[in-house]
């Protein structure tokens, strides 16, 4: 393809762009097909367009991350089959361990009464 941008206000940037274009042109590319549910495809296409890329570019990014990470670039697990209430109780227990509950107003009132009564005696 050669250097498309030979002259310009910033020739070094144009040369850099031309080098990138050459590299992309010399890279082998393959085509493959995948099956997606229509609603997933439409949602993905809309999201890709909103950030200025094609679905092909998004899949290329995923493929590169997959190769770089030696597998999925995110956790792939079965859905958690636990009762959601159990998760809430576990989170509440963890929070109480990390951040002990402050005394309530009734407990504070009792402490104040105890201190006052000890001063009066």
Rosetta constraint file for C-alpha pairs under 8 A:
AtomPair CA 1 CA 21 HARMONIC 7.74 0.50
AtomPair CA 1 CA 22 HARMONIC 6.24 0.50
AtomPair CA 1 CA 25 HARMONIC 7.36 0.50
AtomPair CA 2 CA 18 HARMONIC 7.03 0.50
AtomPair CA 2 CA 22 HARMONIC 6.61 0.50
AtomPair CA 3 CA 15 HARMONIC 6.67 0.50
AtomPair CA 3 CA 18 HARMONIC 4.69 0.50
AtomPair CA 3 CA 19 HARMONIC 7.01 0.50
AtomPair CA 3 CA 22 HARMONIC 7.72 0.50
AtomPair CA 4 CA 18 HARMONIC 5.83 0.50
AtomPair CA 5 CA 11 HARMONIC 7.84 0.50
AtomPair CA 5 CA 14 HARMONIC 5.23 0.50
AtomPair CA 5 CA 15 HARMONIC 6.52 0.50
AtomPair CA 5 CA 17 HARMONIC 7.72 0.50
AtomPair CA 5 CA 18 HARMONIC 6.37 0.50
AtomPair CA 6 CA 11 HARMONIC 6.84 0.50
AtomPair CA 6 CA 14 HARMONIC 6.72 0.50
AtomPair CA 6 CA 15 HARMONIC 6.75 0.50
AtomPair CA 7 CA 11 HARMONIC 5.76 0.50
AtomPair CA 7 CA 14 HARMONIC 7.50 0.50
AtomPair CA 8 CA 14 HARMONIC 7.20 0.50
AtomPair CA 10 CA 14 HARMONIC 6.65 0.50
AtomPair CA 11 CA 15 HARMONIC 6.06 0.50
AtomPair CA 12 CA 16 HARMONIC 6.13 0.50
AtomPair CA 13 CA 17 HARMONIC 6.17 0.50
AtomPair CA 14 CA 18 HARMONIC 6.10 0.50
AtomPair CA 15 CA 19 HARMONIC 6.18 0.50
AtomPair CA 16 CA 20 HARMONIC 6.34 0.50
AtomPair CA 17 CA 21 HARMONIC 6.20 0.50
AtomPair CA 18 CA 22 HARMONIC 6.21 0.50
AtomPair CA 19 CA 23 HARMONIC 6.21 0.50
AtomPair CA 20 CA 24 HARMONIC 6.18 0.50
AtomPair CA 21 CA 25 HARMONIC 6.14 0.50
AtomPair CA 22 CA 26 HARMONIC 6.30 0.50
AtomPair CA 23 CA 27 HARMONIC 6.38 0.50
AtomPair CA 36 CA 40 HARMONIC 6.50 0.50
AtomPair CA 36 CA 41 HARMONIC 5.94 0.50
AtomPair CA 37 CA 41 HARMONIC 6.19 0.50
AtomPair CA 38 CA 42 HARMONIC 6.11 0.50
AtomPair CA 39 CA 43 HARMONIC 6.07 0.50
AtomPair CA 40 CA 44 HARMONIC 6.01 0.50
AtomPair CA 41 CA 45 HARMONIC 5.97 0.50
AtomPair CA 42 CA 46 HARMONIC 6.15 0.50
AtomPair CA 43 CA 47 HARMONIC 6.20 0.50
AtomPair CA 44 CA 48 HARMONIC 6.04 0.50
AtomPair CA 44 CA 55 HARMONIC 7.21 0.50
AtomPair CA 45 CA 49 HARMONIC 6.11 0.50
AtomPair CA 45 CA 54 HARMONIC 7.20 0.50
AtomPair CA 45 CA 55 HARMONIC 6.01 0.50
AtomPair CA 46 CA 50 HARMONIC 6.16 0.50
AtomPair CA 47 CA 51 HARMONIC 6.60 0.50
AtomPair CA 48 CA 52 HARMONIC 6.20 0.50
AtomPair CA 48 CA 53 HARMONIC 5.14 0.50
AtomPair CA 48 CA 54 HARMONIC 5.69 0.50
AtomPair CA 48 CA 55 HARMONIC 6.12 0.50
AtomPair CA 48 CA 58 HARMONIC 7.25 0.50
AtomPair CA 49 CA 53 HARMONIC 5.55 0.50
AtomPair CA 49 CA 54 HARMONIC 6.37 0.50
AtomPair CA 53 CA 57 HARMONIC 6.20 0.50
AtomPair CA 53 CA 58 HARMONIC 7.06 0.50
AtomPair CA 54 CA 58 HARMONIC 6.43 0.50
AtomPair CA 55 CA 59 HARMONIC 6.19 0.50
AtomPair CA 56 CA 60 HARMONIC 6.18 0.50
AtomPair CA 57 CA 61 HARMONIC 6.18 0.50
AtomPair CA 58 CA 62 HARMONIC 6.28 0.50
AtomPair CA 59 CA 63 HARMONIC 6.04 0.50
AtomPair CA 60 CA 64 HARMONIC 6.16 0.50
AtomPair CA 61 CA 65 HARMONIC 6.22 0.50
AtomPair CA 62 CA 66 HARMONIC 6.02 0.50
AtomPair CA 62 CA 73 HARMONIC 7.92 0.50
AtomPair CA 63 CA 67 HARMONIC 6.24 0.50
AtomPair CA 64 CA 68 HARMONIC 6.01 0.50
AtomPair CA 65 CA 69 HARMONIC 5.95 0.50
AtomPair CA 65 CA 72 HARMONIC 7.59 0.50
AtomPair CA 65 CA 73 HARMONIC 6.01 0.50
AtomPair CA 66 CA 70 HARMONIC 5.97 0.50
AtomPair CA 66 CA 71 HARMONIC 4.89 0.50
AtomPair CA 66 CA 72 HARMONIC 5.11 0.50
AtomPair CA 66 CA 73 HARMONIC 5.69 0.50
AtomPair CA 67 CA 71 HARMONIC 6.36 0.50
AtomPair CA 69 CA 73 HARMONIC 6.00 0.50
AtomPair CA 72 CA 76 HARMONIC 7.42 0.50
AtomPair CA 82 CA 86 HARMONIC 6.87 0.50
AtomPair CA 82 CA 87 HARMONIC 7.55 0.50
AtomPair CA 83 CA 87 HARMONIC 7.01 0.50
AtomPair CA 84 CA 88 HARMONIC 6.48 0.50
AtomPair CA 85 CA 89 HARMONIC 6.21 0.50
AtomPair CA 86 CA 90 HARMONIC 6.11 0.50
AtomPair CA 87 CA 91 HARMONIC 6.12 0.50
AtomPair CA 88 CA 92 HARMONIC 6.12 0.50
AtomPair CA 89 CA 93 HARMONIC 6.09 0.50
AtomPair CA 90 CA 94 HARMONIC 6.15 0.50
AtomPair CA 91 CA 95 HARMONIC 6.16 0.50
AtomPair CA 92 CA 96 HARMONIC 6.17 0.50
AtomPair CA 93 CA 97 HARMONIC 6.27 0.50
AtomPair CA 94 CA 98 HARMONIC 6.29 0.50
AtomPair CA 95 CA 99 HARMONIC 5.68 0.50
AtomPair CA 95 CA 100 HARMONIC 7.78 0.50
AtomPair CA 96 CA 100 HARMONIC 5.07 0.50
AtomPair CA 96 CA 101 HARMONIC 6.42 0.50
AtomPair CA 103 CA 107 HARMONIC 5.93 0.50
AtomPair CA 103 CA 108 HARMONIC 6.60 0.50
AtomPair CA 104 CA 108 HARMONIC 6.37 0.50
AtomPair CA 105 CA 109 HARMONIC 6.07 0.50
AtomPair CA 106 CA 110 HARMONIC 6.25 0.50
AtomPair CA 107 CA 111 HARMONIC 6.30 0.50
AtomPair CA 108 CA 112 HARMONIC 6.21 0.50
AtomPair CA 109 CA 113 HARMONIC 6.16 0.50
AtomPair CA 110 CA 114 HARMONIC 6.12 0.50
AtomPair CA 111 CA 115 HARMONIC 6.19 0.50
AtomPair CA 112 CA 116 HARMONIC 6.14 0.50
AtomPair CA 113 CA 117 HARMONIC 6.00 0.50
AtomPair CA 114 CA 118 HARMONIC 6.15 0.50
AtomPair CA 115 CA 119 HARMONIC 6.31 0.50
AtomPair CA 116 CA 120 HARMONIC 6.32 0.50
AtomPair CA 117 CA 121 HARMONIC 6.54 0.50
